[in-house]
Amino acid sequence: MYKLFFRLVFKRMDPERAHYAAFRWIRLAARIPVLRTFVAAALAPRFKELRTEALGLRMHGPFGLAAGFDKNAVAIDGMAMLGFDHIEIGTVTGEPQPGNPKKRLFRLVADRALINRMGFNNEGSAAVAARLAARNPVFRTTVGVNIGKTKVVPEAEAAADYVKSTEALAGHADYLVVNVSSPNTPGLRNLQATESLRPLLTAVREAADRTVTTRRVPLLVKIAPDLADEDVDAVADLAVELGLDGIIATNTTIARESLGLKSAPDLVGETGGLSGAPLKERSLEVLSRLYARVGDRITLVGVGGVENAEDAWQRILAGATLVQGYSAFIYEGPFYARAIHKGLAARFATSPYATLAEAVGAETRKKAAL
């Protein structure tokens, strides 16, 4: 039903306009008590065997919504209603900004992919913090907050900008993510170099601890799939050295030629970060490499090309305790999370593992032993 609706309606609409239309419907459904209960019962089944502990938090399962869909924390209950076990909001910047000029979001339907150059369009850390503070949750869910650099802030002043967001948002976050890997903010990816990343992460960690004294706010970093293998290793080593809680692998890619894309050249040639199915192989490679490097010392989150339960299961076997999706949700629709949960439960039932935690990294460990 949804795929027919997508072909007849959404596919004909501007992608950003379609996004906000769907967003409004999700938010509206979540505001109507009887309707949201019915929708959650249908789309958010719970499987005891999928219960997950990560980052010191208990979750209904391992599958969540990646950052980028709900930039301003306006639809957390709506996305929980659709079955996502955790919702990562943002990217939020220190100051409000409109993002890049439109048109800035493109569908590559033939490749089940998206290209975006949104540019961190959001209301800013103060406004998002106020919304989170005023929130009266309908559904229990884990809320991560993804923070990035304000575009007009010079690279040399990036740490102070991240600290500003941290001081505003850390108290409302179940976990905090430092995004240094979007290709749509000039100079941002330069911060992935360890000589820049070390002082940045140290400053954010100190700000989070200073702001929230009653608990430790888990801190993660989100990296790009375009990093060279030796740079992936360097980030992994730095994360362990600094006592980071996790790494999210991966953000969107600027690669095109190596992905075997089928869409029209004019679409493929659009600048911005590409997400979706073509990212699957490289994201899995980065995840496996990270787990081989860090093992169980920090939590890994697998994202990028997660279309179905098999993709999610492969991420878990590679080393991901948590898995996220976004682009496939656009193509699969409201039954996306439900299908992944059911498929994961079925795969776990026929696996040799006693717990889901035991499955994490099993394939990577097996390869290392050969």
C-alpha positions in Angstrom: 0.0 0.0 0.0 2.7 2.5 1.0 4.8 1.7 -2.1 1.9 2.4 -4.3 1.2 5.7 -2.4 4.9 6.6 -2.8 4.8 6.1 -6.5 1.6 8.0 -7.1 2.1 10.8 -4.6 5.4 11.3 -2.9 7.5 10.5 -5.9 5.8 13.3 -7.8 6.4 15.8 -4.9 9.5 17.8 -4.2 11.4 15.6 -1.7 11.7 18.2 1.0 8.0 19.1 0.7 7.1 15.4 0.9 9.2 15.1 4.0 7.4 17.8 5.8 4.0 16.6 4.7 4.8 13.1 6.1 6.2 14.8 9.2 3.0 16.7 9.8 0.9 13.5 9.5 3.1 11.6 12.0 3.0 14.4 14.5 -0.8 14.7 14.1 -1.3 11.0 14.7 0.8 11.1 17.8 -1.4 13.8 19.3 -4.6 11.8 19.1 -4.7 9.3 22.0 -6.8 6.5 20.5 -5.1 6.8 17.1 -1.6 6.7 18.5 -2.4 3.7 20.7 -3.7 1.8 17.7 -0.8 2.8 15.5 1.8 1.9 18.1 0.1 -1.5 18.7 0.3 -2.2 14.9 3.8 -0.8 14.2 5.7 -1.1 17.4 5.6 -4.7 18.5 7.9 -5.6 21.4 10.1 -8.6 21.4 11.7 -9.5 24.8 14.6 -11.2 23.1 15.5 -7.9 21.4 15.8 -5.9 24.6 19.1 -4.0 24.5 21.4 -2.4 27.0 23.7 0.1 25.6 25.5 3.3 26.8 24.1 2.5 30.3 20.6 2.7 28.9 17.8 0.1 28.6 16.0 0.1 25.3 13.1 -2.0 23.8 15.4 -3.1 21.0 18.5 -2.1 19.0 16.9 -0.3 16.1 16.6 3.5 16.1 16.1 6.5 13.9 19.3 8.2 12.7 19.8 12.0 13.0 18.5 14.2 10.2 14.9 13.2 10.1 13.8 15.2 13.2 16.2 18.1 13.4 14.3 20.1 16.0 12.8 17.5 18.3 9.3 18.0 17.2 8.2 14.4 16.5 9.9 12.2 19.1 6.6 10.6 20.2 5.5 10.2 16.6 8.7 8.3 15.7 8.5 6.2 18.8 4.9 5.4 17.8 6.2 4.0 14.5 8.5 1.6 16.4 11.9 3.2 16.6 13.7 2.1 19.8 15.7 5.2 20.1 15.4 8.6 18.3 18.4 10.7 17.5 17.4 14.3 16.9 19.4 17.0 15.1 21.8 17.9 13.9 21.5 20.9 16.2 23.9 23.8 16.0 24.8 26.4 18.6 23.0 29.1 16.7 19.8 28.8 14.5 20.4 28.6 10.8 18.3 28.2 7.7 20.6 25.7 6.0 21.7 25.8 2.4 19.5 27.2 -0.4 16.8 25.0 -1.9 16.7 22.7 -3.8 18.8 20.7 -1.4 17.3 17.2 -1.1 17.2 14.7 -4.0 15.8 11.2 -4.4 17.7 8.6 -6.4 14.8 6.2 -6.6 16.6 3.7 -8.9 19.3 3.4 -6.3 17.1 3.6 -3.2 19.2 6.5 -2.1 19.1 10.2 -1.2 21.5 13.1 -1.8 21.1 15.9 0.7 22.9 19.2 1.1 20.6 20.5 3.8 23.4 22.3 5.7 22.2 21.7 9.3 19.0 23.7 9.0 17.6 23.9 12.5 16.3 26.2 15.2 19.4 26.3 17.2 20.4 24.8 20.6 18.5 27.2 22.8 15.2 26.6 21.0 15.6 22.8 20.8 16.6 22.7 24.5 13.5 24.6 25.5 11.3 22.2 23.5 13.0 19.1 25.1 12.6 20.7 28.6 8.9 21.2 28.0 8.3 17.8 26.5 5.7 15.5 28.2 6.5 12.1 26.8 3.7 9.8 25.6 6.0 6.9 24.8 9.1 5.8 26.7 12.0 6.0 24.4 15.7 6.9 24.3 16.5 10.3 22.9 20.0 11.1 21.5 21.0 14.6 20.6 23.3 15.1 17.6 25.3 18.4 17.6 27.3 20.1 14.9 29.1 23.3 14.0 27.3 26.5 13.1 28.2 27.3 9.5 29.4 30.9 10.2 31.6 29.9 13.1 35.3 29.6 12.0 36.9 26.2 12.3 39.3 27.6 14.9 36.3 28.4 17.1 34.5 25.2 16.6 35.1 23.8 20.0 33.4 26.8 21.7 30.4 26.4 19.4 30.0 22.7 20.3 30.4 23.5 24.0 27.6 26.0 23.6 25.3 23.3 22.3 26.5 20.9 24.9 25.7 23.3 27.8 22.2 23.8 26.4 21.3 20.3 25.4 23.3 17.8 27.5 20.8 17.9 30.4 18.0 16.8 28.0 20.0 14.0 26.2 20.1 10.3 27.0 23.2 10.4 24.9 25.1 13.1 23.0 26.7 12.8 19.5 29.4 15.0 18.1 28.9 15.2 14.4 32.1 16.1 12.5 31.3 14.2 9.4 28.6 15.9 7.4 29.9 17.1 4.0 27.5 20.0 3.9 29.2 22.4 6.3 32.5 23.8 5.0 35.5 22.6 6.9 33.5 20.3 9.2 35.1 17.1 8.1 38.6 18.5 8.8 37.6 18.1 12.5 37.8 14.3 12.1 41.6 14.6 12.0 42.8 13.4 15.5 44.8 16.6 16.2 41.5 18.6 15.8 39.2 15.9 17.2 41.1 15.3 20.5 40.6 18.9 21.9 37.1 19.1 20.5 35.9 15.9 22.2 37.7 16.8 25.4 36.0 20.2 25.5 32.6 18.6 24.9 33.2 15.9 27.5 34.2 18.5 30.1 31.2 20.7 29.2 28.8 17.8 29.6 30.2 16.8 33.0 30.1 20.4 34.1 26.5 20.9 33.0 25.0 17.6 34.2 26.4 16.5 37.6 23.8 13.9 38.5 24.7 11.4 35.8 27.2 10.8 33.1 25.9 11.7 29.7 27.2 9.2 27.2 29.3 10.9 24.4 29.7 9.5 20.9 31.3 10.7 17.7 29.9 10.2 14.2 32.4 9.6 11.4 32.3 9.6 7.6 32.5 6.5 5.4 35.1 8.4 3.3 37.8 8.2 5.9 40.9 6.2 4.9 41.3 2.9 6.8 44.2 4.3 8.8 42.1 7.3 9.8 39.3 5.0 11.0 41.9 3.2 13.1 43.1 6.6 14.5 39.6 7.7 15.5 39.0 4.3 17.1 42.3 4.6 19.1 41.4 8.2 20.1 37.9 7.1 21.3 39.4 4.5 23.5 42.1 6.9 24.8 39.6 9.6 25.7 37.1 7.1 27.3 34.5 7.9 24.7 31.3 6.0 25.0 30.7 5.2 21.3 31.2 5.7 17.6 28.5 6.0 15.0 29.5 4.5 11.6 28.7 6.1 9.3 27.5 9.4 8.0 26.7 10.1 4.3 29.3 9.8 1.6 30.6 12.2 -1.1 31.7 9.2 -3.2 29.8 8.5 -6.5 31.9 6.7 -9.1 32.7 3.6 -7.0 29.0 3.0 -6.0 27.6 1.7 -9.3 24.7 4.1 -9.3 21.9 3.6 -11.8 20.2 7.0 -11.5 20.4 9.7 -14.1 23.8 11.5 -14.3 22.3 14.9 -13.5 20.9 13.5 -10.2 24.1 11.6 -9.4 26.1 14.7 -10.0 24.3 16.8 -7.3 26.6 17.9 -4.6 26.0 16.8 -1.0 26.0 13.6 1.0 24.6 10.4 -0.4 22.8 8.0 1.9 20.8 4.8 1.4 21.5 1.4 -0.2 24.7 2.3 -2.1 26.4 3.1 1.2 25.7 -0.4 2.6 29.0 -2.1 1.8 31.4 0.7 2.9 29.5 1.4 6.1 29.7 -2.3 7.0 33.4 -2.3 6.3 34.0 0.7 8.5 31.9 -0.9 11.3 33.8 -4.2 11.1 37.1 -2.4 11.1 36.1 -0.4 14.2 35.0 -3.5 16.1 38.2 -5.3 15.2 40.1 -2.4 16.7 38.0 -1.6 19.8 36.1 -4.8 20.6 33.7 -4.4 23.4 35.4 -1.4 25.0 33.0 1.1 23.4 29.6 1.0 21.9 29.3 1.0 18.1 26.3 2.2 16.2 25.8 0.9 12.7 24.0 3.1 10.1 24.2 3.5 6.4 22.2 1.4 3.9 20.2 -0.5 6.5 17.1 -1.4 4.4 15.9 -4.5 6.0 16.3 -7.0 8.9 19.1 -8.8 7.2 21.1 -5.6 6.9 20.4 -4.8 10.6 21.5 -8.4 11.6 24.7 -8.1 9.6 25.5 -4.9 11.5 25.0 -6.6 14.8 27.2 -9.5 13.8 29.8 -7.0 12.6 29.9 -5.3 16.0 27.0 -2.9 16.3 25.1 -2.9 19.6 22.7 -0.4 18.1 21.6 0.1 14.5 20.0 3.1 12.9 18.1 3.8 9.7 16.8 6.8 7.8 16.8 6.8 4.0 15.1 3.4 3.7 12.3 4.8 5.9 11.5 7.1 3.0 11.1 4.2 0.6 9.7 1.6 3.0 7.2 3.8 4.9 5.6 3.3 8.3 6.1 -0.5 8.5 9.9 -0.1 8.2 10.7 -0.5 11.9 8.1 -3.2 12.4 9.6 -5.3 9.6 13.1 -4.9 11.0 12.0 -5.9 14.5 10.1 -9.0 13.3 13.0 -10.0 11.0 15.6 -9.6 13.7 13.6 -11.7 16.2 13.3 -14.4 13.6 17.0 -14.4 12.8 17.9 -14.4 16.5 15.5 -17.4 17.1 17.4 -19.5 14.6 20.9 -18.3 15.6 23.3 -20.0 18.0 23.4 -17.1 20.4 21.9 -17.1 23.9 21.4 -13.3 23.9 21.4 -10.6 21.4 24.5 -9.1 23.2 26.3 -12.4 22.5 25.7 -11.9 18.7 27.3 -8.4 18.7 30.6 -8.7 16.8 30.4 -12.5 16.4 31.2 -12.5 12.7 34.1 -10.0 13.1 35.5 -12.2 15.9 35.2 -15.3 13.7 37.0 -13.7 10.8 39.8 -12.5 13.1 40.3 -16.1 14.4 40.8 -17.6 10.9 
